[in-house]
């Protein structure tokens, strides 16, 4: 599956600044606690890189403020920050372990800080073990994702887009 992510162009400068501040406040201590740094490879994106896995935090592409946290083996991560190939979202990882990720999509800048704080705490619990090489469930999580896709029937669906609609993703 190839999916390109575009930066949320609806994000105003104040909201982007709040996102940057909140990610720095909540994810930098997580990175440092893992013996790593909080990188900032692109506007609206941060990452914590270890020898085994990379955690990425991005602004979403929705109309409101939404935040995407993913994990990917460092050896297979794309150098293009907009490429999501091989990355698995925090929501799927929490679901695999029987938890549920409740997210808030909002246009309110005030919602960014508590959302980033919650995502950081969940990342610490569910993604940090991958970053330090103490979790070996990645292949099982990938199989879980494949089973969810197969069960949904999405691979067999055909989408007939009008000629004026550009195809943005492939399955």
GROMACS elastic network, one bead per residue, 0.5 to 0.9 nm:
[ bonds ]
;  ai    aj funct       b0    kb
    1    84     6  0.88214   500
    1    85     6  0.66610   500
    1    86     6  0.80449   500
    1   169     6  0.80009   500
    1   170     6  0.59932   500
    2    83     6  0.74909   500
    2    84     6  0.69594   500
    2    85     6  0.55400   500
    2    86     6  0.85466   500
    2   169     6  0.63512   500
    2   170     6  0.58327   500
    2   171     6  0.69631   500
    3    82     6  0.82938   500
    3    83     6  0.61688   500
    3    84     6  0.55984   500
    3    85     6  0.64877   500
    3   168     6  0.74220   500
    3   169     6  0.51893   500
    3   170     6  0.68457   500
    3   171     6  0.85705   500
    4    81     6  0.88773   500
    4    82     6  0.53309   500
    4    84     6  0.61613   500
    4    85     6  0.82517   500
    4   168     6  0.73774   500
    4   169     6  0.70688   500
    5    60     6  0.78351   500
    5    61     6  0.69642   500
    5    81     6  0.82621   500
    5    83     6  0.63097   500
    5    84     6  0.70238   500
    6     9     6  0.81314   500
    6    59     6  0.89570   500
    6    60     6  0.78224   500
    6    61     6  0.59506   500
    6    82     6  0.63783   500
    7    10     6  0.87330   500
    7    11     6  0.86484   500
    7    43     6  0.79925   500
    7    44     6  0.68633   500
    7    45     6  0.89091   500
    7    58     6  0.82896   500
    7    59     6  0.65141   500
    7    60     6  0.66889   500
    7    61     6  0.57611   500
    7    82     6  0.80781   500
    8    11     6  0.57605   500
    8    44     6  0.83613   500
    8    59     6  0.64595   500
    8    60     6  0.59418   500
    8    62     6  0.64503   500
    8    63     6  0.72968   500
    8    64     6  0.83994   500
    8    65     6  0.80931   500
    8    66     6  0.87537   500
    9    12     6  0.78501   500
    9    61     6  0.77249   500
    9    63     6  0.85015   500
   10    61     6  0.85738   500
   10    62     6  0.82694   500
   10    63     6  0.62926   500
   10    64     6  0.74575   500
   10    65     6  0.85472   500
   11    14     6  0.81350   500
   11    15     6  0.60577   500
   11    16     6  0.62338   500
   11    59     6  0.88755   500
   11    63     6  0.83361   500
   11    64     6  0.77971   500
   11    65     6  0.71861   500
   11   107     6  0.87695   500
   12    15     6  0.53879   500
   12    16     6  0.62174   500
   12    17     6  0.86421   500
   13    16     6  0.50753   500
   13    17     6  0.60783   500
   13    18     6  0.85678   500
   14    17     6  0.50759   500
   14    18     6  0.61547   500
   14    19     6  0.86070   500
   14   109     6  0.77406   500
   15    19     6  0.60813   500
   15    20     6  0.85615   500
   15    65     6  0.81983   500
   15   108     6  0.83206   500
   15   109     6  0.53844   500
   15   110     6  0.87220   500
   15   112     6  0.79974   500
   16    20     6  0.61642   500
   16    21     6  0.85726   500
   16    43     6  0.88524   500
   16    44     6  0.71236   500
   16    59     6  0.86537   500
   16   109     6  0.88355   500
   17    20     6  0.50574   500
   17    21     6  0.61155   500
   17    22     6  0.85429   500
   18    21     6  0.50449   500
   18    22     6  0.59747   500
   18    23     6  0.84485   500
   18   109     6  0.70551   500
   18   110     6  0.84848   500
   18   112     6  0.70026   500
   18   113     6  0.74666   500
   19    22     6  0.51664   500
   19    23     6  0.60080   500
   19    24     6  0.84319   500
   19    44     6  0.78034   500
   19    59     6  0.80708   500
   19    67     6  0.89547   500
   19   109     6  0.84114   500
   19   112     6  0.62793   500
   19   113     6  0.73705   500
   19   116     6  0.79849   500
   20    23     6  0.53249   500
   20    24     6  0.61168   500
   20    25     6  0.86080   500
   20    44     6  0.73930   500
   20    45     6  0.86437   500
   20    46     6  0.86982   500
   21    24     6  0.51654   500
   21    25     6  0.61053   500
   21    26     6  0.86449   500
   21   113     6  0.84410   500
   22    25     6  0.50735   500
   22    26     6  0.60683   500
   22    27     6  0.81030   500
   22   112     6  0.71825   500
   22   113     6  0.53342   500
   22   114     6  0.85268   500
   22   116     6  0.62764   500
   22   117     6  0.75263   500
   23    26     6  0.52971   500
   23    27     6  0.53509   500
   23    28     6  0.72442   500
   23    46     6  0.78043   500
   23    57     6  0.80162   500
   23   113     6  0.81811   500
   23   116     6  0.63281   500
   23   117     6  0.80765   500
   23   120     6  0.82659   500
   24    27     6  0.56022   500
   24    28     6  0.51649   500
   24    29     6  0.81644   500
   24    38     6  0.76466   500
   24    46     6  0.88188   500
   25    28     6  0.60911   500
   25    29     6  0.72484   500
   25   117     6  0.85203   500
   26    29     6  0.63012   500
   26    30     6  0.70717   500
   26   113     6  0.87862   500
   26   116     6  0.69128   500
   26   117     6  0.57657   500
   26   118     6  0.89927   500
   26   119     6  0.88249   500
   26   120     6  0.60234   500
   26   121     6  0.83380   500
   27    31     6  0.61884   500
   27    32     6  0.86415   500
   27    38     6  0.70630   500
   27    46     6  0.88743   500
   27    47     6  0.89356   500
   27    48     6  0.84342   500
   27    57     6  0.89288   500
   27   116     6  0.83447   500
   27   117     6  0.82623   500
   27   120     6  0.58816   500
   27   121     6  0.88778   500
   27   123     6  0.89473   500
   28    31     6  0.50460   500
   28    32     6  0.61354   500
   28    33     6  0.84803   500
   28    36     6  0.89055   500
   28    37     6  0.69562   500
   28    38     6  0.54050   500
   28    39     6  0.89967   500
   28    48     6  0.86100   500
   29    32     6  0.50170   500
   29    33     6  0.59159   500
   29    34     6  0.85372   500
   29    37     6  0.89297   500
   29    38     6  0.86537   500
   30    33     6  0.50978   500
   30    34     6  0.63821   500
   30    35     6  0.88240   500
   30    36     6  0.85444   500
   30    37     6  0.88940   500
   30    38     6  0.85634   500
   30    48     6  0.87103   500
   30   120     6  0.75447   500
   30   121     6  0.87228   500
   30   123     6  0.86833   500
   30   124     6  0.67769   500
   30   128     6  0.83690   500
   31    34     6  0.51784   500
   31    35     6  0.63986   500
   31    37     6  0.52541   500
   31    38     6  0.57501   500
   31    47     6  0.88432   500
   31    48     6  0.59669   500
   31    49     6  0.84258   500
   32    36     6  0.51947   500
   32    37     6  0.59240   500
   32    38     6  0.78003   500
   33    36     6  0.73745   500
   34    37     6  0.84680   500
   34    50     6  0.84052   500
   34   128     6  0.76573   500
   34   131     6  0.77063   500
   34   132     6  0.70258   500
   35    50     6  0.85285   500
   36    48     6  0.66442   500
   36    49     6  0.67814   500
   36    50     6  0.67777   500
   37    47     6  0.82729   500
   37    48     6  0.60898   500
   37    49     6  0.73926   500
   38    46     6  0.65917   500
   38    47     6  0.57507   500
   38    48     6  0.51449   500
   38    49     6  0.79227   500
   39    45     6  0.85376   500
   39    46     6  0.54490   500
   39    47     6  0.50492   500
   39    48     6  0.61661   500
   39    49     6  0.78635   500
   40    43     6  0.74097   500
   40    44     6  0.82130   500
   40    45     6  0.60213   500
   40    47     6  0.64105   500
   41    44     6  0.88420   500
   41    45     6  0.64927   500
   41    46     6  0.63701   500
   41    47     6  0.74671   500
   41    81     6  0.72882   500
   42    45     6  0.52955   500
   42    46     6  0.72670   500
   42    81     6  0.68696   500
   43    46     6  0.83269   500
   43    58     6  0.88348   500
   43    59     6  0.89617   500
   44    57     6  0.81883   500
   44    58     6  0.56383   500
   44    59     6  0.53787   500
   44    60     6  0.87412   500
   45    56     6  0.70768   500
   45    57     6  0.56045   500
   45    59     6  0.66106   500
   45    81     6  0.76964   500
   46    55     6  0.83823   500
   46    56     6  0.57649   500
   46    57     6  0.51160   500
   46    58     6  0.64857   500
   47    54     6  0.67067   500
   47    55     6  0.54398   500
   47    57     6  0.60663   500
   47    58     6  0.86271   500
   48    53     6  0.84594   500
   48    54     6  0.56126   500
   48    55     6  0.51293   500
   48    56     6  0.65684   500
   48    57     6  0.87183   500
   48   131     6  0.84598   500
   49    52     6  0.80528   500
   49    53     6  0.63490   500
   49    55     6  0.65170   500
   49    56     6  0.85146   500
   49    74     6  0.69769   500
   49   131     6  0.75935   500
   50    53     6  0.54124   500
   50    54     6  0.59890   500
   50    55     6  0.86012   500
   50    74     6  0.70211   500
   50   131     6  0.56181   500
   50   132     6  0.71609   500
   50   133     6  0.88549   500
   51    54     6  0.81806   500
   51    73     6  0.86421   500
   51    74     6  0.65452   500
   51    75     6  0.81684   500
   51   131     6  0.74775   500
   51   132     6  0.80745   500
   51   133     6  0.83107   500
   52    72     6  0.87492   500
   52    73     6  0.58132   500
   52    74     6  0.54791   500
   52    75     6  0.72183   500
   52   130     6  0.71629   500
   52   131     6  0.59762   500
   52   132     6  0.72723   500
   52   133     6  0.62773   500
   53    71     6  0.67542   500
   53    72     6  0.56181   500
   53    75     6  0.77179   500
   53    77     6  0.86551   500
   53   127     6  0.88352   500
   53   130     6  0.61324   500
   53   132     6  0.80044   500
   53   133     6  0.79596   500
   54    70     6  0.81990   500
   54    71     6  0.56115   500
   54    72     6  0.53972   500
   54    73     6  0.60772   500
   54    74     6  0.52303   500
   54    77     6  0.76103   500
   54   130     6  0.86015   500
   54   131     6  0.67011   500
   55    69     6  0.70559   500
   55    70     6  0.57177   500
   55    72     6  0.67432   500
   55    73     6  0.89074   500
   55    74     6  0.89028   500
   55   123     6  0.83308   500
   55   127     6  0.73428   500
   55   128     6  0.84312   500
   55   131     6  0.77080   500
   56    68     6  0.78834   500
   56    69     6  0.55490   500
   56    70     6  0.52188   500
   56    71     6  0.63122   500
   56    72     6  0.82611   500
   56    87     6  0.89334   500
   57    67     6  0.70238   500
   57    68     6  0.57061   500
   57    70     6  0.66887   500
   58    66     6  0.86142   500
   58    67     6  0.57125   500
   58    68     6  0.50820   500
   58    69     6  0.64483   500
   58    70     6  0.85251   500
   59    62     6  0.88445   500
   59    65     6  0.73810   500
   59    66     6  0.60361   500
   59    68     6  0.61248   500
   59    69     6  0.89199   500
   60    63     6  0.87095   500
   60    64     6  0.85111   500
   60    65     6  0.70178   500
   60    67     6  0.50534   500
   60    68     6  0.57508   500
   61    64     6  0.82284   500
   61    65     6  0.83329   500
   61    66     6  0.73628   500
   61    67     6  0.87055   500
   62    65     6  0.69218   500
   62    66     6  0.65842   500
   62   105     6  0.85497   500
   63    66     6  0.83519   500
   63   105     6  0.89321   500
   63   106     6  0.86497   500
   63   107     6  0.77470   500
   64   105     6  0.60194   500
   64   106     6  0.50941   500
   64   108     6  0.79652   500
   65   104     6  0.84954   500
   65   105     6  0.57297   500
   65   106     6  0.52895   500
   65   107     6  0.53862   500
   65   108     6  0.73032   500
   65   109     6  0.76805   500
   65   111     6  0.83437   500
   65   112     6  0.74312   500
   66   103     6  0.82364   500
   66   104     6  0.73720   500
   66   105     6  0.53397   500
   66   106     6  0.71639   500
   66   107     6  0.87203   500
   66   112     6  0.83119   500
   66   115     6  0.88656   500
   67   103     6  0.86984   500
   67   105     6  0.84352   500
   67   112     6  0.85212   500
   67   115     6  0.80860   500
   67   116     6  0.77088   500
   67   119     6  0.86626   500
   68    89     6  0.71510   500
   68    90     6  0.78558   500
   68   119     6  0.89665   500
   69    88     6  0.84984   500
   69    89     6  0.57813   500
   69    90     6  0.55740   500
   69    91     6  0.82918   500
   69   119     6  0.74766   500
   69   120     6  0.89221   500
   69   123     6  0.79435   500
   70    84     6  0.86807   500
   70    87     6  0.58445   500
   70    88     6  0.52791   500
   70    90     6  0.55097   500
   70    91     6  0.86651   500
   70    93     6  0.89763   500
   70   127     6  0.86303   500
   71    74     6  0.88374   500
   71    86     6  0.85697   500
   71    87     6  0.54440   500
   71    88     6  0.54575   500
   71    89     6  0.64356   500
   71    90     6  0.72839   500
   71    93     6  0.89211   500
   71   127     6  0.69649   500
   71   130     6  0.84637   500
   71   131     6  0.88495   500
   72    75     6  0.84015   500
   72    76     6  0.70938   500
   72    77     6  0.60078   500
   72    84     6  0.89806   500
   72    85     6  0.86985   500
   72    86     6  0.61728   500
   72    88     6  0.65213   500
   73    76     6  0.55146   500
   73    77     6  0.62181   500
   73    86     6  0.80132   500
   73    87     6  0.79772   500
   73   130     6  0.86698   500
   73   131     6  0.88223   500
   73   138     6  0.87794   500
   74    77     6  0.52827   500
   74    78     6  0.87573   500
   75    78     6  0.88992   500
   76    85     6  0.86023   500
   76    86     6  0.72696   500
   77    80     6  0.86255   500
   77    83     6  0.86933   500
   77    84     6  0.82745   500
   77    85     6  0.74118   500
   77    86     6  0.70700   500
   77    87     6  0.75870   500
   78    81     6  0.67930   500
   78    82     6  0.85047   500
   78    83     6  0.62129   500
   78    84     6  0.74371   500
   78    85     6  0.69501   500
   78    86     6  0.84727   500
   79    82     6  0.87571   500
   79    83     6  0.79640   500
   80    83     6  0.54891   500
   80    84     6  0.86736   500
   81    84     6  0.76895   500
   83    86     6  0.89851   500
   83    87     6  0.88943   500
   84    87     6  0.54753   500
   84    88     6  0.83486   500
   85    88     6  0.87952   500
   86   142     6  0.89979   500
   88    91     6  0.84403   500
   88    92     6  0.68112   500
   88    93     6  0.72055   500
   88   141     6  0.85162   500
   88   142     6  0.79724   500
   88   145     6  0.84604   500
   89    92     6  0.54615   500
   89    93     6  0.64522   500
   89    94     6  0.87911   500
   90    93     6  0.50031   500
   90    94     6  0.60606   500
   90    95     6  0.84549   500
   90   101     6  0.77747   500
   90   119     6  0.82655   500
   90   122     6  0.79300   500
   90   123     6  0.70913   500
   90   126     6  0.77610   500
   90   127     6  0.76454   500
   91    94     6  0.52227   500
   91    95     6  0.61064   500
   91    96     6  0.86268   500
   91    99     6  0.86534   500
   91   100     6  0.69672   500
   91   101     6  0.52743   500
   91   102     6  0.83398   500
   92    96     6  0.61220   500
   92    97     6  0.87832   500
   92   100     6  0.86750   500
   92   101     6  0.84273   500
   92   141     6  0.81650   500
   92   144     6  0.87454   500
   92   145     6  0.75877   500
   93    96     6  0.50901   500
   93    97     6  0.66206   500
   93    98     6  0.88952   500
   93    99     6  0.86220   500
   93   126     6  0.70504   500
   93   127     6  0.80283   500
   93   141     6  0.69555   500
   94    97     6  0.52205   500
   94    98     6  0.63786   500
   94    99     6  0.50111   500
   94   100     6  0.59785   500
   94   101     6  0.65697   500
   94   122     6  0.81009   500
   94   126     6  0.67002   500
   95    99     6  0.50584   500
   95   100     6  0.55619   500
   95   101     6  0.74825   500
   96    99     6  0.74160   500
   96   140     6  0.89309   500
   96   141     6  0.66138   500
   96   144     6  0.71641   500
   96   145     6  0.88889   500
   97   100     6  0.87982   500
   97   126     6  0.84568   500
  101   119     6  0.87160   500
  101   122     6  0.84696   500
  103   115     6  0.72722   500
  103   119     6  0.88157   500
  104   111     6  0.77185   500
  104   112     6  0.89892   500
  104   115     6  0.70199   500
  105   108     6  0.87202   500
  105   111     6  0.83910   500
  106   109     6  0.79607   500
  106   111     6  0.68839   500
  106   112     6  0.85188   500
  107   110     6  0.88619   500
  107   111     6  0.81361   500
  108   111     6  0.56336   500
  108   112     6  0.75392   500
  109   112     6  0.56224   500
  109   113     6  0.81434   500
  110   113     6  0.65913   500
  110   114     6  0.80268   500
  111   114     6  0.58877   500
  111   115     6  0.62237   500
  111   116     6  0.87066   500
  112   115     6  0.52303   500
  112   116     6  0.60499   500
  112   117     6  0.85362   500
  113   116     6  0.52791   500
  113   117     6  0.61305   500
  113   118     6  0.86862   500
  114   117     6  0.50204   500
  114   118     6  0.61899   500
  114   119     6  0.86241   500
  115   118     6  0.51912   500
  115   119     6  0.61879   500
  115   120     6  0.85778   500
  116   119     6  0.50204   500
  116   120     6  0.59965   500
  116   121     6  0.85865   500
  117   120     6  0.51582   500
  117   121     6  0.63132   500
  117   122     6  0.87466   500
  118   121     6  0.51891   500
  118   122     6  0.62541   500
  118   123     6  0.85178   500
  119   122     6  0.51069   500
  119   123     6  0.59262   500
  119   124     6  0.84706   500
  120   124     6  0.60902   500
  120   125     6  0.86848   500
  121   124     6  0.50911   500
  121   125     6  0.64312   500
  121   126     6  0.87458   500
  122   125     6  0.50834   500
  122   126     6  0.59380   500
  122   127     6  0.77304   500
  123   126     6  0.52153   500
  123   128     6  0.63080   500
  124   127     6  0.59365   500
  124   129     6  0.79157   500
  125   128     6  0.62569   500
  125   129     6  0.74606   500
  126   129     6  0.66508   500
  126   130     6  0.79977   500
  127   130     6  0.54527   500
  127   131     6  0.66187   500
  127   135     6  0.87444   500
  128   132     6  0.63675   500
  128   133     6  0.85914   500
  128   134     6  0.86190   500
  128   135     6  0.87366   500
  129   132     6  0.53577   500
  129   133     6  0.61580   500
  129   134     6  0.50507   500
  129   135     6  0.52281   500
  129   136     6  0.88575   500
  130   133     6  0.50269   500
  130   134     6  0.59222   500
  130   136     6  0.73941   500
  130   137     6  0.85630   500
  130   138     6  0.81378   500
  131   134     6  0.77403   500
  131   135     6  0.83329   500
  132   135     6  0.79693   500
  133   136     6  0.75748   500
  135   138     6  0.75800   500
  136   139     6  0.76334   500
  136   140     6  0.84622   500
  137   140     6  0.51852   500
  137   141     6  0.61227   500
  137   142     6  0.86774   500
  138   141     6  0.50488   500
  138   142     6  0.61886   500
  138   143     6  0.86432   500
  139   142     6  0.50218   500
  139   143     6  0.62239   500
  139   144     6  0.85622   500
  140   143     6  0.50131   500
  140   144     6  0.61104   500
  140   145     6  0.86940   500
  141   145     6  0.62624   500
  141   146     6  0.86594   500
  142   145     6  0.50875   500
  142   146     6  0.62885   500
  142   147     6  0.86637   500
  143   147     6  0.60855   500
  143   148     6  0.85659   500
  144   147     6  0.51311   500
  144   148     6  0.62374   500
  144   149     6  0.87168   500
  145   148     6  0.50966   500
  145   149     6  0.62687   500
  145   150     6  0.86384   500
  146   149     6  0.50974   500
  146   150     6  0.61216   500
  146   151     6  0.85285   500
  147   151     6  0.59347   500
  147   152     6  0.84507   500
  148   151     6  0.50924   500
  148   152     6  0.61128   500
  148   153     6  0.88154   500
  149   152     6  0.51770   500
  149   153     6  0.65474   500
  149   154     6  0.62330   500
  149   155     6  0.71834   500
  150   153     6  0.53889   500
  150   154     6  0.69651   500
  150   155     6  0.69637   500
  150   156     6  0.89181   500
  151   154     6  0.80694   500
  152   155     6  0.81153   500
  153   156     6  0.56613   500
  153   157     6  0.68197   500
  154   157     6  0.52358   500
  154   158     6  0.85289   500
  154   171     6  0.82010   500
  155   158     6  0.81961   500
  155   171     6  0.65782   500
  160   163     6  0.89985   500
  161   164     6  0.79577   500
  161   165     6  0.60311   500
  161   166     6  0.79128   500
  161   167     6  0.77053   500
  162   165     6  0.55169   500
  162   166     6  0.85117   500
  163   166     6  0.75667   500
  165   168     6  0.89745   500
  167   170     6  0.78061   500
